[in-house]
Amino acid sequence: MRILFVFMAAALLVGCAAKIIEPTAADVQKAGTRFPNATLADLQQGKTIYQNHCGGCHPHKKVSSFTEAQWRTITPKMVAKTNKKFKNVIDARGEEVLLQYLVTMAKSS
C-alpha cells in the first residue's frame, strides 16, 4: 500500500510539472523581433539556466503563464533572489539570455 501511495504521488508531481520547452531555429526568428542579436545558443543557454536554477526554490512555471512585461519584472527579482541564495550563480549575461528564453518561449507556447 505504501509503495502504491509513493508511486501515485510521484506520478502526480510529474504530471503537474511544467514542460520546459526546447528552443528551435523558428524560435530564434521569433526572438529577433524583441532581441535582434539572439541566437539559438542564447535561447538554449537561457533554457539551461531556467531548468537548473528556477526550480531550486519553487516548481517551474509554465512560461506562457506570464506576459513579456511580467517576465521583464519577474526575472530581475528572481535572479537577485537566486544570486543571494546561491552566491551569484547568474551573471548579467545569464540574466539576459534567461529573459530572452522566457519571453520568446512564452510567445511560442
C-alpha positions as CSV (number, residue, x, y, z in Angstrom):
1,M,0.0,0.0,0.0
2,R,2.8,2.4,0.9
3,I,4.6,1.7,-2.4
4,L,1.4,2.4,-4.3
5,F,1.0,5.8,-2.5
6,V,4.6,6.8,-3.3
7,F,4.1,5.8,-6.9
8,M,0.9,7.8,-7.2
9,A,2.4,10.9,-5.5
10,A,5.4,10.7,-7.9
11,A,3.1,10.4,-10.9
12,L,1.0,13.3,-9.8
13,L,4.1,15.5,-9.4
14,V,5.4,14.6,-12.8
15,G,2.1,15.2,-14.4
16,C,1.7,18.6,-12.9
17,A,5.3,19.7,-13.6
18,A,5.6,22.5,-16.3
19,K,7.1,21.3,-19.5
20,I,10.4,23.0,-20.3
21,I,10.3,23.8,-24.0
22,E,13.4,23.2,-26.1
23,P,14.0,26.3,-28.4
24,T,14.3,25.8,-32.1
25,A,15.5,27.8,-35.1
26,A,12.0,29.1,-35.6
27,D,12.1,30.4,-32.1
28,V,15.2,32.4,-32.9
29,Q,13.3,34.2,-35.6
30,K,10.5,35.0,-33.1
31,A,13.1,36.2,-30.6
32,G,14.6,38.5,-33.2
33,T,11.6,40.9,-33.1
34,R,12.4,41.7,-29.4
35,F,16.1,40.6,-29.2
36,P,17.8,41.3,-32.5
37,N,21.1,39.6,-31.6
38,A,19.5,36.5,-30.1
39,T,20.9,33.1,-31.3
40,L,19.8,29.6,-30.8
41,A,22.8,29.1,-28.4
42,D,21.5,32.1,-26.3
43,L,18.0,30.5,-26.1
44,Q,19.4,27.2,-25.2
45,Q,21.6,28.8,-22.5
46,G,18.5,30.6,-21.2
47,K,16.7,27.2,-21.1
48,T,19.5,25.7,-19.2
49,I,19.5,28.5,-16.6
50,Y,15.8,28.2,-16.2
51,Q,16.0,24.4,-15.9
52,N,18.9,24.4,-13.4
53,H,18.1,27.4,-11.3
54,C,14.5,28.4,-11.5
55,G,13.2,25.2,-10.0
56,G,15.5,25.4,-7.0
57,C,13.0,27.2,-4.8
58,H,9.7,26.6,-6.4
59,P,8.2,24.4,-9.1
60,H,8.9,25.5,-12.7
61,K,6.3,27.8,-14.1
62,K,4.7,27.3,-17.5
63,V,6.5,30.1,-19.4
64,S,3.2,31.1,-21.2
65,S,1.6,31.9,-17.8
66,F,3.2,35.3,-17.9
67,T,3.4,38.1,-20.4
68,E,6.6,39.8,-21.7
69,A,6.0,42.7,-19.3
70,Q,5.6,40.3,-16.4
71,W,8.7,38.4,-17.3
72,R,10.6,41.6,-17.5
73,T,9.6,42.4,-14.0
74,I,9.9,39.0,-12.5
75,T,13.2,37.9,-14.0
76,P,15.5,40.5,-12.3
77,K,13.8,39.9,-9.0
78,M,14.2,36.1,-9.2
79,V,17.8,36.4,-10.4
80,A,18.6,38.6,-7.4
81,K,17.0,36.1,-5.1
82,T,18.8,33.2,-6.7
83,N,22.1,35.0,-6.6
84,K,21.6,35.9,-2.9
85,K,20.8,32.3,-2.0
86,F,23.3,30.5,-4.2
87,K,26.2,33.0,-4.3
88,N,25.9,34.8,-7.6
89,V,25.3,31.9,-10.0
90,I,23.7,34.0,-12.7
91,D,25.6,36.9,-14.2
92,A,24.3,39.8,-16.2
93,R,24.6,37.9,-19.5
94,G,22.9,34.9,-17.9
95,E,20.0,37.1,-16.9
96,E,19.8,38.5,-20.4
97,V,19.6,35.1,-22.1
98,L,17.2,33.8,-19.4
99,L,14.9,36.7,-20.2
100,Q,15.2,36.1,-24.0
101,Y,14.3,32.4,-23.4
102,L,11.3,33.2,-21.2
103,V,9.8,35.9,-23.4
104,T,10.4,34.0,-26.6
105,M,9.0,30.7,-25.4
106,A,6.1,32.4,-23.7
107,K,5.1,33.6,-27.2
108,S,5.7,30.2,-28.7
109,S,3.6,28.0,-26.4
